[in-house]
């Protein structure tokens, strides 16, 4: 099966969809009427996701909103059951939900609790959700798992002076890159592929207002990378939102 934008963007499962990158990703998918038939958007508290619910009113036939706490096995199980009961399958799983510790996560002060909290959301959650979605045959042949990583997950770049300020986050994203490699190796024979993408430093709640790039630009870049994805040369890759490869 050849992968084109119409294939990979046909039906999309998105985590962390209530704000930031996830919300903008949902918006741009819904604007892509020629390719995207269904967006299944998940977040911790759907009832409080005002902008997501407003989008649902505008796109009732193409947007489903569901609850997901990526750190809860029960929540993952419930989500997978809901999807299975609807007889849905996805061409793209967008593992976007993530957190960082803004204060107190430097290498000289980070705590066990902080590191484990970040790992639960940024690394373990995507592993288990992808696992359950794959094992329950909820991914189409030729589908793609996108793990939203970060330049901060690049071990080669860790000599930059700001890296030590984000211990839990850097560790979790480096580990998530390994998740991408494992998925790409384990599931390629079933024609399920994986890709890590650094979205850029964006103006989101996590990125802060000092970030140089608008979230809409970063998400447009991510969509472009997905549209051009080539499983023969990019399965298991670590790419920037402009499509350029990053050092592990």
TORKOLSE-664374 format. One line per 2 residues: number of its first residue (from 1); for each residue x, y, z of C-alpha. Coordinates in nm, 4 decimals, decimal comma. Example, Ala and Ser with C-alpha at 12.3 -4.5 7.8 and 13.67 -1.06 7.14 Angstrom:
# residues 2
1> 1,2300:-0,4500:0,7800; 1,3670:-0,1060:0,7140
END
This chain:
# residues 248
1> 0,0000:0,0000:0,0000; 0,1425:0,3375:-0,0925
3> 0,1149:0,6052:0,1705; -0,0184:0,9428:0,0624
5> -0,1787:1,2246:0,2513; -0,5253:1,0924:0,1703
7> -0,4314:0,7511:0,3116; -0,2629:0,8568:0,6346
9> -0,5001:1,1416:0,7203; -0,8240:0,9545:0,6505
11> -0,9002:0,8551:1,0105; -0,6918:0,9904:1,2965
13> -0,6730:0,9163:1,6703; -0,5284:1,2127:1,8626
15> -0,4207:1,2293:2,2281; -0,3829:1,5516:2,4249
17> -0,6358:1,7193:2,1954; -0,7794:1,9854:2,4270
19> -0,5035:2,2441:2,3850; -0,1732:2,3332:2,2228
21> -0,0397:2,1100:1,9480; -0,3185:1,8547:1,9828
23> -0,5984:2,1094:1,9493; -0,4343:2,2812:1,6527
25> -0,3742:1,9418:1,4898; -0,7458:1,8633:1,5205
27> -0,8376:2,2038:1,3740; -0,6125:2,1636:1,0725
29> -0,7299:1,8073:1,0109; -1,0928:1,9203:1,0127
31> -1,0071:2,1945:0,7639; -0,8603:1,9259:0,5386
33> -1,1977:1,8044:0,4134; -1,0612:1,6366:0,1031
35> -0,8466:1,3919:0,3028; -0,9718:1,3572:0,6594
37> -1,2991:1,1733:0,7144; -1,2763:1,1191:1,0918
39> -1,0893:1,2741:1,3826; -1,1144:1,0895:1,7156
41> -0,9899:1,3452:1,9687; -0,9077:1,2470:2,3261
43> -0,8225:1,4408:2,6413; -0,8433:1,4070:3,0193
45> -1,1547:1,6209:3,0722; -1,3724:1,6467:2,7607
47> -1,6442:1,8405:2,9445; -1,3934:2,1190:3,0144
49> -1,2443:2,1221:2,6633; -1,4326:2,4316:2,5465
51> -1,2623:2,4828:2,2108; -1,2764:2,1132:2,1273
53> -1,6491:2,1021:2,1993; -1,7044:2,4100:1,9837
55> -1,5294:2,2305:1,6987; -1,7511:1,9288:1,7557
57> -2,0607:2,1435:1,7075; -1,9240:2,2568:1,3720
59> -1,8085:1,9111:1,2570; -2,0523:1,6659:1,4163
61> -2,0129:1,4093:1,1411; -1,6318:1,4119:1,1441
63> -1,5207:1,4724:1,5056; -1,5626:1,2377:1,8014
65> -1,4438:1,3463:2,1472; -1,3625:1,0903:2,4154
67> -1,1956:1,0783:2,7557; -0,8412:0,9501:2,7953
69> -0,6029:0,9692:3,0875; -0,2873:0,8337:2,9270
71> -0,1474:0,7436:3,2729; -0,4419:0,5143:3,3556
73> -0,4658:0,1551:3,2311; -0,8408:0,1583:3,2964
75> -0,8825:0,4735:3,0890; -0,6832:0,3275:2,7996
77> -0,8913:0,0083:2,8181; -1,2163:0,2063:2,8153
79> -1,1071:0,4103:2,5156; -1,0083:0,1018:2,3180
81> -1,3435:-0,0584:2,4037; -1,5317:0,2498:2,2838
83> -1,3400:0,2498:1,9557; -1,3876:-0,1245:1,9040
85> -1,7603:-0,0974:1,9733; -1,7847:0,1669:1,7011
87> -1,5978:-0,0654:1,4590; -1,3466:0,2080:1,3828
89> -0,9941:0,1755:1,2468; -0,7316:0,4445:1,2115
91> -0,4751:0,5350:0,9500; -0,2858:0,7573:1,1960
93> -0,2249:0,7476:1,5717; -0,0977:1,0848:1,6925
95> 0,0671:1,0333:2,0331; 0,0811:1,3944:2,1437
97> -0,0170:1,4061:2,5134; 0,2815:1,5212:2,7161
99> 0,3904:1,7195:3,0202; 0,7007:1,8864:3,1556
101> 0,8053:2,0083:3,4993; 0,8751:2,3806:3,4598
103> 1,0477:2,4364:3,7958; 1,2605:2,1977:4,0001
105> 1,3529:1,9493:3,7262; 1,7184:2,0461:3,6803
107> 1,9738:1,7664:3,7036; 2,0909:1,8846:4,0487
109> 1,7405:1,8876:4,2003; 1,4967:1,6660:4,0067
111> 1,3023:1,4234:4,2257; 1,1896:1,0655:4,1824
113> 0,8251:1,1744:4,1842; 0,8789:1,4387:3,9164
115> 1,0721:1,2077:3,6869; 0,8215:0,9240:3,7228
117> 0,5297:1,1615:3,6652; 0,6795:1,2830:3,3374
119> 0,7732:0,9303:3,2262; 0,4199:0,8018:3,2943
121> 0,2714:1,0565:3,0552; 0,5428:1,1057:2,7942
123> 0,6780:0,7530:2,7528; 0,4821:0,4772:2,9261
125> 0,1428:0,6124:2,8187; 0,2241:0,6174:2,4455
127> 0,3749:0,2676:2,4702; 0,0633:0,1207:2,6292
129> -0,1907:0,3055:2,4149; -0,0103:0,2094:2,0946
131> 0,0177:-0,1480:2,2184; -0,3550:-0,1762:2,2909
133> -0,4555:-0,0073:1,9658; -0,2255:-0,2386:1,7687
135> -0,3225:-0,5584:1,9515; -0,6929:-0,4854:1,9067
137> -0,6459:-0,4381:1,5307; -0,7551:-0,0747:1,5353
139> -0,4881:0,0338:1,2857; -0,5294:-0,0038:0,9112
141> -0,2572:-0,1640:0,7030; -0,0156:0,1064:0,5965
143> -0,0959:0,3172:0,9034; 0,1470:0,5418:1,0904
145> 0,2116:0,6051:1,4589; 0,3493:0,9548:1,5168
147> 0,5178:1,0043:1,8532; 0,5573:1,3735:1,9311
149> 0,9127:1,3951:2,0584; 1,1438:1,6919:2,1085
151> 1,4884:1,8177:2,0209; 1,5432:1,7790:2,3961
153> 1,5243:1,4038:2,3378; 1,8384:1,4137:2,1232
155> 2,1286:1,2671:2,3204; 2,3816:1,4073:2,0726
157> 2,2509:1,7603:2,1344; 2,2583:1,7301:2,5136
159> 2,5745:1,9404:2,5416; 2,3592:2,2511:2,4899
161> 2,3464:2,4510:2,8155; 1,9701:2,4413:2,8753
163> 1,9322:2,0617:2,8578; 2,0185:1,9985:3,2265
165> 1,7217:2,2139:3,3333; 1,4719:1,9547:3,2069
167> 1,5863:1,6204:3,3433; 1,2595:1,4280:3,3419
169> 1,1480:1,5722:3,0102; 1,4743:1,5057:2,8253
171> 1,4935:1,1504:2,9581; 1,1305:1,0809:2,8679
173> 1,1674:1,2081:2,5117; 1,4929:1,0202:2,4532
175> 1,3106:0,7083:2,5712; 1,0134:0,7895:2,3460
177> 1,2514:0,7941:2,0505; 1,3511:0,4397:2,1416
179> 0,9808:0,3515:2,1527; 0,9531:0,4722:1,7935
181> 1,2453:0,2519:1,6898; 1,0990:-0,0522:1,8650
183> 0,7545:-0,0003:1,7117; 0,9009:0,0495:1,3657
185> 1,0975:-0,2743:1,3948; 0,8277:-0,4855:1,5590
187> 0,5277:-0,3903:1,3463; 0,6635:-0,3211:0,9983
189> 0,5682:-0,6699:0,8760; 0,2081:-0,5851:0,9685
191> 0,2476:-0,2593:0,7713; 0,2217:-0,0383:1,0782
193> 0,4952:0,2242:1,0825; 0,6303:0,4695:1,3402
195> 0,7909:0,8123:1,3357; 0,9230:1,0570:1,5975
197> 0,8657:1,4243:1,5186; 1,0092:1,7297:1,6914
199> 0,7332:1,9924:1,6533; 0,9585:2,2924:1,7108
201> 0,9575:2,5327:2,0027; 0,5999:2,6568:1,9816
203> 0,3862:2,9152:2,1587; 0,1798:2,6751:2,3717
205> 0,1103:2,6414:2,7439; 0,4165:2,4170:2,7624
207> 0,6369:2,6102:2,5197; 0,5541:2,9502:2,6652
209> 0,4994:3,2876:2,5029; 0,8744:3,3326:2,4531
211> 0,8755:3,0514:2,1961; 0,9726:3,1739:1,8474
213> 0,7194:2,9768:1,6437; 0,3396:2,9885:1,6246
215> 0,1702:2,6567:1,6964; -0,0160:2,6752:1,3647
217> 0,3148:2,6796:1,1744; 0,4543:2,3845:1,3667
219> 0,1411:2,1772:1,3122; 0,1307:2,2646:0,9420
221> 0,4873:2,1371:0,9210; 0,3975:1,8154:1,1024
223> 0,1093:1,7539:0,8628; 0,3423:1,8101:0,5697
225> 0,5886:1,5551:0,7097; 0,3064:1,3027:0,7517
227> 0,1773:1,3658:0,3998; 0,5222:1,2981:0,2558
229> 0,6009:0,9994:0,4797; 0,7807:0,7190:0,2967
231> 0,7793:0,3906:0,4927; 1,0737:0,2528:0,2975
233> 1,3094:0,5338:0,3998; 1,1504:0,7011:0,7040
235> 1,0059:0,4215:0,9176; 1,1561:0,4674:1,2650
237> 1,3075:0,8072:1,1850; 1,3452:1,1138:1,4097
239> 1,2509:1,4230:1,2101; 1,1981:1,7924:1,2653
241> 0,8675:1,9504:1,1680; 1,0370:2,0727:0,8490
243> 1,1169:1,7150:0,7508; 1,4901:1,7303:0,8264
245> 1,6402:1,4389:1,0239; 1,7606:1,4929:1,3791
247> 2,0512:1,3255:1,5551; 1,9575:1,0608:1,8084
END
